[in-house]
């Protein structure tokens, strides 16, 4: 997939990034339907055993999973692959650590900015927590609708800025500066394409907290999941090996995404109706 260059000449900017992968090879419609039904049944069963105190930990776990899944594709990884160390060996790894650290700080800054905005919206709207009747119903709807979307049974709106980070930045700034800029851009979560709708569940949960600190925390967890895969650059594997592995498993990642969303949606729906 091409990177985002100057507006007007990048084909990805013009045609957009697909909302979810297709399933022509590994997952037939029948198999995906079984996964949808199984996830819904498992989630509903968990919902009967849950109480309101379990909602926040569940959403935190979902946020982290969403962050990891957000870069689980050759397209998503192509952005952070540009931050790979220059050269090999211990000295190259040591020289790369400032880039790794700056990237993490960028994600932290993005979480602070976005979390503050979402938390403030929640405060102004008068929300007081995710485990309310309205909050549970809203999150359940998001999970069920976007779970079906990821499993390719339903098309629902997928508001995103369909672009990647500007890859040419690496030619204009030192790598550690690029690491920080990429972290901030990716950490704001809506400036670039994110392939998992778990972002929307995380966003809604942050607003529903009605608390700026809590909102920042849940976005920070999502961003932590986005940031950690960059650590693969410390491993003795090539960029080609990583891209190839991600490509082979992209359908499974989308299936896992849909299953997680559906299960959480069903669990919260049961809890909302209890």
N, C-alpha and C positions, 0 to 999 in steps of 0.2 A: 504494500500500500504506500502510496506517495505521501510525503510529508507536506505540512502546510507551509507554503512559501508565500510569495506576495499575492495578495488578494486579486483574483481575476485570472490567474494563470495556473493555479493548482487544481487538478481535476477533482481531488477529494473535497476541496472547498466548494466546488460547483455542484458535484453530484451528491455529496453527502456521504456519511458513513452508515452502513446498514444498521438497523436497530437491533437485530439479533441474527445469529447465523442460521443458515438453512440446514436441514437434516436429510440430505439425499442418500447418505451412505450407511451410517451406523444405527440411526434411530428412525424406524418407520413410524407412521401415524399410529398404528396399533400399540407399538411399544411406548410411544410418548403418552398415549391415552392411559396406559396402565400406570406409568409414572405419575401422571397427574392425579389419577384416582387414588393411588397408593399414598402419595404425599398428603392428599386431602384427608384421607382416613387416618393416617398417622398423626397429622396435626390436630385433627378433631379429638382423637383419643388423648393426646397430651393436654388439650384445652380443658378436658373434664378434670384432669389432675392438677391443674394450675390454680394459683390464686393471684391476686393483683400484685403481690410483692415480687412475683417472678417475671413480671412483664419487662421491667427495666433491664435485668440481666439478659433476657432473651433478645431484646433489641440491641444491646451492646454487642452480643455475639453476632447478631445479624449484620451490624455495621462493620465489624471486623472482616467477616466473610465477604461482604460486598466490596470492601477495599481491596482484598486479595483478588477477587474475581474481576475487578475493574481493569486490571492489566494482564489478564490471562488470555492473551491472543498475540499473534505475531504483530498485528497492527498496534496494539497497545504497548507492547514491549519495544517496538521500534523507536519510541520516543526516549525511553530511559536507556536504551542500548547505546545511545550517543554519549552517555556519561561513562562508558567503560574506561578502565585504566589504560593509560598509554604505555605499552610495553608489558613485560612479564617479570615475575620474580618479586621478592620481598620489597625491594626499593620502589617498584612501580605501585605496589599495593599501598605502601606508606605514603607516597606522593598523591595517591588517589583519595586518601581519607578526608582531606579538607572538602573535596567535591561531595563525598558521601554525607559529611556533616552539614554542609551548606544546603544540600538537597533536603535533608530532614528539617532544618530550620525553616526552609521555604514552606514545607508542608505544615509545620506548626503555625507559621504566620497565617497561612491560608485558613486553617481551622479556627484561629482566633477571629479573623475577619468575618468569615461566613457564619461561624457560630454566634458571634455577637449580633449580627444582622438577624439571624433566624430567632435567636432568643428574644431580641427586642420586639420582633413581630408578635411572638407569643405573649409577651408581657402586655403589649398594647391591645391584643385581642382578648385578654383576660383568661388565657389558658392556665391551668394549674397542675398539669401532670398528664402523663400518657395513659394512666390506668383509670380513665373516666369512661363513661358509656360512649360519649361521642368519640373520644380518642381511640378507644378499642375498635369501634365500628369503622372509623376512617382508615386505620392501619390495616384492619382485616380486608377492607375493600381494595386497598392498594396491593396487598399481598396476593389476593386471589386473582385480581385483574391482570397484574403484571406477571404473575406466575404463568397464567394461560398465554400471555403475550410471549414470554420467553420460550415456552414449549410449542409455539407457533400454532395455537388454536384461536387466537384472538388478536386483533390489531387495535391498540389503544394509543392515545397520544404519547409521544416520547420526546418531550421538549429538551433539546440539547443544542449547544453550539457545535455544529458538525465540523470540527477542525481539530488538529493536533497542535502541539507546541511548535513554534517556529524553529525548524531544524537548522536554519542558516545562522542562528544565534551563536552556534559553536565557532563560527568563523570570525565573529566580531568581538568575543569576550573570552577571558580565561575560562578554563573548564569549571573551576570552582564557582565562578560567577554564574555560568550557565546552569550549574547544578542548583543554585539557589533560585534563579529565575524560573527554572522548570518546576522546582518544588512548589513555589508560590502559585504558578499558573495551574498546575495540576491539583494543588491543595485547595484552591477555590472551587473545584469540582464542577463548576458549570461553564468555565471558560473553554474547556476542551471536551471532546466526546468521552462519555463514560458508558461502557457497554452493559452495565448491570442496573436494572431498575431498583435494586436494593438501595441505591442512592436516594430514590424518591421516598422510600420508607424511612430512611435515616433522616432526610430533610424534614419530613412530616413529624417524626418523633422529636426532633430538635425544637420545632415550633411549639409542639404540644406541651413541652416541659414548662413553658412559661417562665423559664429561668435561664439567664444568659450563661451562667457558669455551667449548668448542666448541658445546655445546647452546645457550648464549645467542646465539652468533654465528649459528647457523642460524635460530633464531626471529627474530633481528634482521633477517636478510635477508628473511624472509617479511613482517615488519612494514614493512620499507622499501617493499616492493611495494604494501602497503596504504596507506602514507602518501603516496607520490608523487602519486597521482591528485588529491589535494587541491589541488595546484599549478595545476590547470586553472582555479581561481578567479582566477588572475592574468591569464587570457586574456579578451579582450573578447567573451565569449559569455554568453548568458543561461542561467539555470537550466533554462528550458524546452528550449532547444536541446540542452543536455547530456542531460537526461532522455530526450528524444525520440531522440537518437542511440543512447543506451544501449539503449533499448527495441527499436530496429530491429535491433540487433546482438546481443541477448542470446542468441538461439539459437546464433549462430556462436561466442560465447564458451563456451557449454556444450559445443559440439562440440569446440572447441579443447582444453578441459579434459579431456574424455574421451580425445581422441587423445594428449595429452601423458601422461596416466596410463597408458594402454595401452602406448605406446611404451617408457616407462621401465620398466614392469613386465616387458615382454618382454625388454628388454635385460638387466635384472638377473637374470631367470630363466635366460637363456642363460649369463651369467657365473657364476651359482651352480652350474650343472650342468657347467661346463667343468672 
